[in-house]
Amino acid sequence: MNGDSRIERTLPLILEDLGRGTAPDYVDSLLGQTAAMRQRPGWTFIERWLPMSALTQRLATAPRVPLRAVALVALLILALAAAALYVGSQPHLPDPFGPAGNGVIPYVSNGDIYVGDLATGTSRLLVGDPADEALPQFSPDGTKVAFIRVGATGTGTPTIDIYVVRADGSDVKRITPQPIADADWKWIGWTPDGGRIAVVHKVEYSGARCAVSFCFENQLDLFDASGNGSVQRIAAAAGLDSLQFRPPDGREVLISGHVNGSYGLYAMNADGTNVHPLLLSTDPESNDYWGGATYAADGGRIFYTRPYQRETPVGTCCALWVMNADGSDAHQFVPNAGTAWDGQPTVSPDGTRIAFWHGGVFVMRADGTGPLIETGPKLSGTVHWVWAPDSSKILMFPNGSHAKAYLLDPGGGPWTTVPWASDDDIDWQRVAPH
């Protein structure tokens, strides 16, 4: 190694002296003053309270959030809040089947449609027109009303068109692209989803089944309720007289009539597929008075009308029967030895009771137990009726022009009259339960 090695041996001592430095002259005086002073308590040091090292470590390692991401999150929160407010402000609608709240009652007076409110006893005009309106029916969700308007062709033949109006009387729309002969329509009603109007009406056809140049047969058409002119024909249901959608989802339909060459009760899917008989008439050329067939509220059974027996005397007619929805276990529901006319069954929305004609409107438990309860006044003619959506009352109108309406207690209690009279069929609006 080149150079003087002596400095290498003394270098550590030199550096130690330089590092120690020279003590100031006042050090001894300062130590003398502080030796008698007490030490500062530990609680006065703020760093003894907080884990400063851990805190500074977290602050040092926290990620930085871009301002753009913060803005996007804020906008998303505002959008979700606005959506929640919008959804909360929309009216709750009732289901198409089952119990609901009681809304207004549509009725016809002097060819115009009114709605009456039982809670207030008041009514208001819904649709007024120089032509005559009839058959008002609320959609299952209670938001719209379908009705027919009577017109005439150039030859004077009466016709009808079907219209839909909002529950507040606005936005009247015709949904039939062409008028239907007034004598040809048989049944009109809403589909459970409220999107279409089902119409059974007589149409002309020709073919091998027709012995002359042309024949007429009932067909089922579904008219779009929005008024876009769309019409769907369910050809497989040809020959039907009426139909009922099966609870709880309406995916199956009960039809009655001369279908596939025989009178009877049939079921099919709502799209017209899988038509199959449930119960055929004992007479291929007669429907055995099977009118007014309807499902129980849960869709598990079917109530229908047929003669008490094939030898039933003229004037005594019919008995009320029940069977499972697949056609099994058919039996008479109410004992009747041919002394009364039992028919037109209607099941309460809550499914607990059934009202039917028995020389008047009678009520019985839907499971067949309990007494047969008479409701309302004795009437000489026929009537039509509808259950209150909450199943608490029965609204009854005698058939006839401008007939007085009755509000019946299904438990057999006192009956009252309502402030309005109707010239046509009736209905009761379903609203969301309170």
C-alpha positions, 0 to 999 in steps of 0.5 A, spaced: 500 500 500 502 506 498 502 512 503 504 514 510 500 508 515 501 512 521 495 517 520 491 510 519 492 508 526 491 515 529 485 517 524 479 514 529 481 518 535 481 524 531 474 523 528 472 521 535 475 528 538 472 532 532 465 529 533 465 530 540 466 537 539 467 543 544 462 544 550 459 551 551 461 555 557 454 555 560 453 548 560 455 547 567 451 553 569 445 550 566 445 543 569 446 546 575 439 550 575 435 544 572 438 539 577 432 541 582 426 541 577 421 535 577 420 531 570 414 533 566 408 528 567 408 523 561 400 525 560 402 532 557 405 529 551 400 528 546 404 523 542 403 518 548 395 519 547 395 517 540 399 511 536 402 517 532 406 512 528 401 507 526 396 513 524 402 516 520 403 510 517 396 509 515 396 516 512 402 515 508 399 508 505 392 511 504 391 511 496 389 517 492 382 517 489 381 520 483 376 526 483 373 523 476 371 517 480 368 521 486 364 525 481 361 518 478 359 515 485 356 522 487 352 522 480 350 514 481 347 516 488 343 521 486 340 517 480 338 511 485 335 516 489 331 519 484 329 512 481 327 511 488 323 517 489 319 515 482 318 508 484 315 510 491 310 516 487 307 511 482 300 508 485 300 501 487 296 496 483 292 490 485 293 483 482 288 481 477 286 475 482 284 475 489 282 480 494 283 488 492 280 495 495 274 497 493 274 503 488 268 506 484 262 503 480 261 504 473 254 504 470 250 506 464 245 512 464 241 515 458 247 512 454 252 515 457 257 512 462 258 514 469 262 512 475 259 512 482 263 512 489 260 509 495 264 512 500 261 519 498 255 517 495 257 522 489 258 520 481 261 523 475 261 522 468 266 518 465 264 518 457 259 522 454 257 521 447 251 522 442 252 515 441 250 510 446 255 506 450 254 500 454 257 494 458 263 498 462 268 494 465 274 496 469 281 492 467 284 488 472 288 493 475 283 498 475 286 503 471 282 503 464 275 502 462 273 498 456 266 499 453 262 498 447 259 504 443 253 502 439 253 505 431 250 503 425 252 501 418 250 504 411 244 499 411 242 501 418 244 494 421 246 496 429 253 495 430 258 495 436 265 498 437 269 497 443 273 503 446 278 503 452 278 510 456 283 511 462 279 511 469 279 519 469 276 519 463 281 521 458 285 518 452 279 515 449 281 510 444 277 505 439 280 498 439 276 494 434 279 496 427 272 494 424 265 494 427 262 488 430 255 486 428 251 488 434 247 481 434 254 477 433 258 478 439 257 473 445 262 475 450 267 481 452 272 481 457 279 483 459 285 478 459 288 478 466 294 482 464 290 488 462 293 488 455 288 485 451 280 485 450 277 478 449 271 478 444 267 472 443 263 473 436 260 470 431 263 470 424 262 467 417 266 461 415 265 456 409 268 449 409 267 441 409 263 442 416 258 447 412 252 444 409 251 450 405 255 455 401 257 459 408 255 458 415 257 462 422 261 460 428 263 463 434 270 465 434 275 468 440 279 474 438 284 478 442 284 486 441 290 490 443 287 494 448 292 500 446 288 501 440 294 499 435 289 495 431 292 488 433 288 482 433 289 475 434 284 470 433 285 463 437 282 459 432 282 452 436 277 455 440 272 456 435 265 454 437 265 457 444 260 461 448 264 464 453 270 463 457 274 464 464 281 465 465 284 460 471 287 463 477 292 465 480 296 466 473 291 466 467 295 461 463 289 457 462 282 458 460 276 455 461 271 455 455 264 452 454 260 451 448 260 447 441 268 445 441 271 440 436 264 437 435 261 436 442 258 441 447 261 441 453 266 444 458 274 445 455 280 447 458 286 450 453 292 454 454 291 462 454 295 461 447 290 456 444 294 450 445 292 444 448 285 444 447 282 438 451 275 436 454 273 437 461 266 434 461 262 433 455 254 434 455 250 428 455 247 430 449 251 432 443 246 437 440 245 441 447 249 444 452 245 442 458 244 449 460 252 449 462 252 457 463 256 461 468 261 456 469 267 459 473 273 457 477 274 457 484 279 463 487 285 458 487 283 455 480 283 448 483 275 447 482 270 449 477 263 451 479 258 450 473 250 449 472 247 443 469 240 440 469 238 436 476 237 430 471 235 429 464 228 428 466 228 435 469 221 438 468 220 444 464 221 450 469 225 447 474 231 447 470 238 446 473 242 445 479 249 447 481 255 442 480 262 442 482 268 438 479 276 439 480 279 443 475 282 437 471 274 435 470 275 429 476 270 428 482 264 432 478 258 432 483 252 436 485 254 442 490 248 444 493 242 439 494 236 441 489 231 436 488 228 440 482 225 445 486 229 451 484 233 454 479 240 454 481 246 457 477 250 463 475 255 462 480 260 467 482 266 466 487 268 472 492 275 474 491 277 472 497 275 465 495 271 463 501 264 464 499 260 463 492 254 467 490 249 464 486 241 464 483 237 460 487 230 463 486 234 469 489 241 471 490 244 466 495 250 465 498 254 459 501 261 457 503 265 455 497 267 449 501 260 446 501 259 447 509 255 451 513 248 454 511 245 456 505 244 464 506 239 468 503 241 475 501 237 481 498 229 482 497 225 478 493 224 479 486 220 477 480 225 477 475 232 476 474 238 480 476 246 480 475 251 482 481 258 483 482 262 482 489 265 487 492 273 487 491 274 486 498 268 481 498 265 485 504 258 486 499 255 484 493 252 489 488 246 487 485 242 490 479 235 487 477 235 486 469 231 491 466 232 499 464 234 504 469 233 499 475 234 500 482 241 497 485 242 494 491 247 493 496 247 486 499 250 483 505 253 476 504 252 474 511 244 475 510 244 482 514 240 488 512 241 490 505 241 497 502 240 501 496 245 505 492 244 512 489 244 510 482 240 506 477 243 503 471 241 501 464 246 496 463 251 491 466 255 493 472 262 492 475 266 494 481 273 497 480 279 494 483 284 498 487 290 497 491 288 494 498 289 500 504 
